Amino acid sequence: MKVKNNMEDVIEHLLPQVLKSYPEVCKCERCVSDIKALALNILPPKYVATPLGEVYSRVNELSTQFEANAVKAIIVAIEKVLKHPRH
């Protein structure tokens, strides 16, 4: 198994739901990529290198606080991109 940052999957999963609350944000590929990158830079990485590590990381994702932190990072990233889009 390759080394993987599971936070990328978390952001990928939550971003579409959060974006629905921001109809004014541009959803072009560049803006969405910027939002993902900014959110990932806010959150601590969760690297895994084994299937057992991935299971442990997934169990941690079930916590309410974990999801709240991820959503907060996405919102901060959306607000930055809204103020300063790069397209």
Helices and strands as residue ranges (DSSP letters): E 4-5, H 6-19, H 29-42, E 47-48, H 51-60, H 64-83
